[in-house]
Amino acid sequence: MECPKCHHLQDNAYIECVRCGLIFAKYRPPSVDGEESDPPGTDREGPSQGEGGLLSRLLFFVEARTDPFFFAGRLLLFAGIVIWSWKFFRAPLESNYAGTTFMHLINLPFHEAGHIFFRPLGALITSLGGTLGQLLMPFLCLSVFLIKYRNTFGAAVALWWLGENFLDMAPYINDARDLTLPLLGGNTGRNAPYGFHDWQFILNETGLIRHDQFIAGISHRLGIVLMLTAIGWGGYILCKQYRNLPTRRGTDDG
């Protein structure tokens, strides 16, 4: 997009010019016949393309001016996520690596809260509620970052957390028949009453107990896909923010 005031070329996602500060939505130059023309970036080609543009602006929005201090923090966080993800990906499902990290301690309270929240819906949903609780929290964070705060990098980190939760729950599903995984309180499924092991109860009650390893594998692979997607999304956002650093703008303008 070219700014109609200073003619500076920039990304179409911007709502104001990074050079002169013109707000594009408020600029309506007169047309030849004296009527006001549409602001730059207005889509007149139909609703489908307009919706696509809205989705792109929602997912890839970055602020017009990037704070160097915040950018440095995001860069360090991103590097940590990339390195840690490689450890997650290399660990086999059976190792329960996700269950040995401090992220498991973060996920656990939301898991237990899910049991309480879904208790009015019956025994089966109460057991499933633990898993739903630990998945709902990162999803809610993703939605708030994306829609309320327009923090696309924060949303990408929340998506990574959502994927990590799928890795966290995969060994639990995989243990539905073996019942050897340590549970809350130090018990295992073998010496705990029936129903204490969530996924033993869920898969028994639904007749899917023979498919525990298959379902666990799906959860594990889905978690990896979500984490890789989050890394790609976050990396792209950082590249766009890098171009909006004050020093970069000065170099580009010069």
N, C-alpha and C positions, 0 to 999 in steps of 0.2 A: 504493500500500500504506500502511496505517496501522499504526504501531508499537503492539503490544498493551500496552506498558508506559507510554509517555509520550503515545501517540496522535498522534505527529507524522506528517504525510503526506509520502511520499517515493516515489522511483522503485522499481518492483518488482525492478529488477536488483540492488539493494543486498543485501549479505549481513549487514549490521549497521545499526542505526539511526544516522543521522548526528547525532542530538541526544543520545541517552542511551547509545549504544554497545551496546545489546542485540544479541546475536547471534541472529538469527531461528531458525536451525536448532536451537539448543539450548533454545528456549522452547517448552514444551509444557504449556499450561494444562489443568487437569482439566476433563473434560466433565461433564455433568449426572449421568451414571450412575457417575461415579468413574473412568472410563477416561481415558487420556491422549489428547488430540486431536492432529491433525497440526499441525506448525509452519506459520506463515504462509507462503503462496506454494506449498504442496504441491499438486500437480496430481493430482486423482483422476478426471479425465474421459477418460483413455485414453492409450495410448502415443504416438499421433501428436501430440497437443498438448504432451505432455511433451517430445518431441524438439524441437518448435518452440521451446519455452521455453529449452531448453538451448542451441540454436543462437543465439538472441537474446542470452542471457547471455554466450556466447562471443565474439560479434562486437561487442557494445556495452557490455562491462563497463568501468566506471571505478572508481577507488579511492574509498572513502567520503570521504576528505579529500584535496583537491588541494593540493599544494605550490605556492605562488605562484611560486617561482623556476623550477621545472620547467615550470609552465604558461606563463610568459613566454617561455621558450626554445622550447617547442612552438609557440607563437603566431608567433614570428618565423620559425621553420622553415616553418610552414604558409604564411605570407604569401610567403616566397621561392619555395616550390613552385608556388603559384598563379600568380605573376607569370612564372616561368620556363616553366611549362606553356603559357601563352599564346604565348610565342615558339616553342615546339616546334610548337604547332598551326598557327601561321600560316606556318611554313616549308614549302614544297612538298617532296614526297618526293625529287625529283631534286636538290635543293640539298644533300642530305646534311648538314643542320644538326646532327643528333645526332652525326655523326662528327667534328665540329669542336669539340665541347664537352669539358670535362674528365671528364664522365661516361663518354665513350668510353674514356678512359685507365683508368677504374676497371673497365669491362666487359671490356677487352681481356685482362687476365691470366686471367680466368675462362674466356674464349673459348679461349685457347691451352691452358689446363689441361684443358679438355674434350676436345681432340684427343688428349691423352696418356691421359686416363682411359678413353676409349672405344676406344682403338687395338686392344685384343684382339678387338673385335667385327667387324673387317674394314674395308676401305677406305671403303665408303660410310658406315658409321656413324662412322668416324673423322672424315670430313669434316663430317658432321652434328653430331658431338660438340662442335665449337666453339660452334655456336649453342645446343645443349642446355646446355653448361656455363654460358653467360652467362644463361640463363633459370633454371637450377636454383638458382643462388646466391641471387637475390632471393626465389625461392619458399621456399627453406629458411629464410631470415631471417624471412619472413612467418610460417611455421609455428612457429618458435621463439618469436617475439614473442607470437603468439596463444595457443599451447598451454602453453608452459613458463612464460613470464613474465606472461601475461595483460596484456600491454601493447598495447592495441588501437590506440592512436595510432601506435606503432612499426610495427605490422602494416600500417596504412594507408600509411605511408611506404614500406615494403617493396613493397607492391602498386604504388605509383607507380613505383618503380624497375623492377619487372617490366614495366610498360607501356612505360617509357622504353627498355628493351632491345628491345622489338618495333619501336620507331621506329628504333633504332640498326641493327638488322639488315635493315630494309626496303630501304635503298639498295644494300646488298650483294647482296640477291636480285635487285633491279632491274638490276644490272650484269652479270648472268649471260651475256648475249649481247654487250653493248657492250664489256665488259672494259676500261673506262677508269678505274675507281676505283683510287686509289693503295692498294696493299696493304702489309703489313708488310715492311719492308726497302726500300721505295721503288719496288718493281716494280708493274706493272699486270698484269692477266690476259693481255694481248696478248703481253707479252714474258716471261712466266713459263711454266714447263713445265705441261703438262696435269695438273690435279689440285691445283695450288697455289691456285687460286681455288675456294673451297669450293662455292659455289652453282652455278658453271658445271659442276663435276663432279657434284654431286648431281642437278641437273635434267637433265643429259645422260644420266646413268646410269639415271634413272627415266623418261626419255622425256617430261619436262615442260618442256623448255627453251623451248618456244614460249609457255608460260604464265608466264614469269618476272615480267612486269610485273603480271599479275593477282595472283599469289601475294604479290608485294611490296606491292600495294595492300591486300590482306587484312591483312598484318602491320602496316602503317601504321595502318589504321583500328582494328584490335584494340588496338594500343598506346594510341591516343587514348581508346578506351572504358575501358580499364583505368585510365588516369591520371585521367580524369574521375570514375570510380567511387571511386578512392582519395581524391580531393579531397572528394567528398561524404561519404565515410565519415569521413575525418579531421576535417572541419568539424563533423560531428554529434558526434563524440567530444569535441571541444573545447567545444562548447556544454554538454554534460553535465558536463564537468570544471569549467567556469566556475561552474555552479550549486553546486559543492562547495568553492569557495574559502572560506577561513575568514571573510572579510569578508562574502561573500554569505550564508553560513549565519547569521551574526549578524544581518544585515538581515532575512532571511526569518523567523528565530525571533522577532525583535522585532515 
